[in-house]
Amino acid sequence: MRPFKSLNEQEILALAIGLEEEDGRIYADLAEAVKQTHPAHAEEFRRLREEEDGHRARLLELYRQKFGEHVPLIRRQDVKGFIKRRPIWQQRPLNLENARKQAEVFEAETRCFYEAAARQAADPGVRKLLSDLAAEESKHERLAEALPGAEAEHEEEMAARRRLFVLQIIQPGLAGLMDGSVSTLAPLFAAAFATRDTWRTFLIGLAAAIGAGISMGFAEALSDDGKLTGRGHPLIRGTACGLMTTVGGLGHTLPYLIPHIWVATGVAVAVVLVELACISWLRHRYMDTPWTSAAFQVVLGGLLVFAAGILIGSRD
């Protein structure tokens, strides 16, 4: 992926044209998803699609004036820093609240993109259009927030803070907790079954937890700078991800301070079950993942890694 700062004005405009086309199609999908149960809101999504089409037309006109007819295909997945979007068709059935959340996140990200692009543009005409579109996307964002009905100002502020908390802390922390809880199972239980020594098992688990925490922390911090996605400072996200990865690994490592190997292993297994239940709850609570799907994905992954560790350790 190319870093956003490396794009020139022609590439920025080409990317913006692609984004507006994608957003327009997403709004059409959202309108289709809720048209039977909420026809008035479906109409609002269609109106937003028309406005996105208007944005695309203005961008195309400016692009042709400055760079000609050919627009290179530059997609969001080609540029570092964008949030990965799950297609709407994969989320059916989609209720109104989830549709509103989708639209709100999309508009917030697009606004951040236009603000960053305007700061990077040197041409006054390009900079003005990008700034104007950032302001219009901000209006769309507020409209998306208000779709289910009017809310009090303080409730909107609390919702905004909650979204920021989820983006900056919950998402990276949950990714770290899942990685720390699951990825360290194999080396820990392999060591336990291979050595039958609680102290050596503890040291191996400790090393795995700390190593995974450092690795995940750096990976999250370097994934994007937060300027396009609104996900906050990379240091905050990296710290949250690294710490939770380490915590996830330490949870089932600490029982091996118990000197009896099978007692320690029994306690460690119980801790693993609690960890997987907590991860499933967090995915359901903050990531809108259905309980059954969240539990199945997490528990299945944990059991596979756990079985791999036992199988490898038992072969000693």
ChimeraX attribute file (.defattr): number of C-alpha atoms within 10 A of each C-alpha:
attribute: neighborCount
match mode: 1-to-1
recipient: residues
	/A:1	9
	/A:2	11
	/A:3	12
	/A:4	21
	/A:5	12
	/A:6	11
	/A:7	16
	/A:8	14
	/A:9	20
	/A:10	16
	/A:11	17
	/A:12	24
	/A:13	25
	/A:14	20
	/A:15	21
	/A:16	24
	/A:17	25
	/A:18	19
	/A:19	19
	/A:20	21
	/A:21	18
	/A:22	17
	/A:23	19
	/A:24	24
	/A:25	17
	/A:26	21
	/A:27	25
	/A:28	20
	/A:29	20
	/A:30	27
	/A:31	25
	/A:32	16
	/A:33	21
	/A:34	20
	/A:35	16
	/A:36	10
	/A:37	11
	/A:38	14
	/A:39	13
	/A:40	14
	/A:41	20
	/A:42	23
	/A:43	16
	/A:44	17
	/A:45	27
	/A:46	21
	/A:47	16
	/A:48	21
	/A:49	24
	/A:50	15
	/A:51	17
	/A:52	25
	/A:53	19
	/A:54	15
	/A:55	22
	/A:56	19
	/A:57	15
	/A:58	14
	/A:59	20
	/A:60	19
	/A:61	12
	/A:62	15
	/A:63	22
	/A:64	12
	/A:65	9
	/A:66	13
	/A:67	12
	/A:68	11
	/A:69	11
	/A:70	9
	/A:71	17
	/A:72	13
	/A:73	11
	/A:74	17
	/A:75	14
	/A:76	17
	/A:77	13
	/A:78	14
	/A:79	16
	/A:80	16
	/A:81	23
	/A:82	22
	/A:83	17
	/A:84	9
	/A:85	11
	/A:86	9
	/A:87	10
	/A:88	18
	/A:89	12
	/A:90	8
	/A:91	12
	/A:92	9
	/A:93	10
	/A:94	15
	/A:95	14
	/A:96	19
	/A:97	11
	/A:98	14
	/A:99	24
	/A:100	21
	/A:101	15
	/A:102	18
	/A:103	23
	/A:104	21
	/A:105	19
	/A:106	21
	/A:107	23
	/A:108	20
	/A:109	22
	/A:110	25
	/A:111	26
	/A:112	19
	/A:113	24
	/A:114	23
	/A:115	20
	/A:116	18
	/A:117	25
	/A:118	23
	/A:119	11
	/A:120	17
	/A:121	19
	/A:122	12
	/A:123	10
	/A:124	10
	/A:125	12
	/A:126	21
	/A:127	19
	/A:128	13
	/A:129	17
	/A:130	26
	/A:131	19
	/A:132	16
	/A:133	22
	/A:134	23
	/A:135	15
	/A:136	16
	/A:137	23
	/A:138	19
	/A:139	14
	/A:140	21
	/A:141	21
	/A:142	14
	/A:143	17
	/A:144	24
	/A:145	21
	/A:146	14
	/A:147	20
	/A:148	14
	/A:149	6
	/A:150	9
	/A:151	11
	/A:152	7
	/A:153	9
	/A:154	9
	/A:155	10
	/A:156	15
	/A:157	11
	/A:158	11
	/A:159	13
	/A:160	13
	/A:161	12
	/A:162	14
	/A:163	17
	/A:164	15
	/A:165	14
	/A:166	17
	/A:167	19
	/A:168	23
	/A:169	19
	/A:170	22
	/A:171	20
	/A:172	27
	/A:173	24
	/A:174	24
	/A:175	19
	/A:176	30
	/A:177	28
	/A:178	24
	/A:179	24
	/A:180	30
	/A:181	27
	/A:182	24
	/A:183	21
	/A:184	29
	/A:185	31
	/A:186	24
	/A:187	21
	/A:188	31
	/A:189	30
	/A:190	24
	/A:191	25
	/A:192	27
	/A:193	22
	/A:194	18
	/A:195	16
	/A:196	17
	/A:197	15
	/A:198	24
	/A:199	17
	/A:200	16
	/A:201	25
	/A:202	22
	/A:203	17
	/A:204	19
	/A:205	27
	/A:206	21
	/A:207	19
	/A:208	22
	/A:209	31
	/A:210	19
	/A:211	18
	/A:212	23
	/A:213	28
	/A:214	17
	/A:215	16
	/A:216	26
	/A:217	27
	/A:218	18
	/A:219	15
	/A:220	23
	/A:221	21
	/A:222	15
	/A:223	14
	/A:224	20
	/A:225	20
	/A:226	20
	/A:227	18
	/A:228	23
	/A:229	21
	/A:230	21
	/A:231	25
	/A:232	18
	/A:233	14
	/A:234	21
	/A:235	16
	/A:236	17
	/A:237	27
	/A:238	27
	/A:239	22
	/A:240	26
	/A:241	34
	/A:242	32
	/A:243	23
	/A:244	26
	/A:245	33
	/A:246	27
	/A:247	19
	/A:248	29
	/A:249	32
	/A:250	21
	/A:251	19
	/A:252	30
	/A:253	30
	/A:254	18
	/A:255	22
	/A:256	26
	/A:257	15
	/A:258	15
	/A:259	12
	/A:260	14
	/A:261	19
	/A:262	15
	/A:263	14
	/A:264	20
	/A:265	22
	/A:266	13
	/A:267	16
	/A:268	21
	/A:269	17
	/A:270	13
	/A:271	18
	/A:272	24
	/A:273	16
	/A:274	14
	/A:275	23
	/A:276	25
	/A:277	15
	/A:278	16
	/A:279	22
	/A:280	24
	/A:281	17
	/A:282	18
	/A:283	21
	/A:284	17
	/A:285	12
	/A:286	15
	/A:287	14
	/A:288	11
	/A:289	15
	/A:290	14
	/A:291	14
	/A:292	10
	/A:293	13
	/A:294	20
	/A:295	20
	/A:296	13
	/A:297	12
	/A:298	19
	/A:299	20
	/A:300	12
	/A:301	16
	/A:302	24
	/A:303	17
	/A:304	13
	/A:305	19
	/A:306	22
	/A:307	16
	/A:308	17
	/A:309	22
	/A:310	20
	/A:311	16
	/A:312	16
	/A:313	20
	/A:314	15
	/A:315	9
	/A:316	10
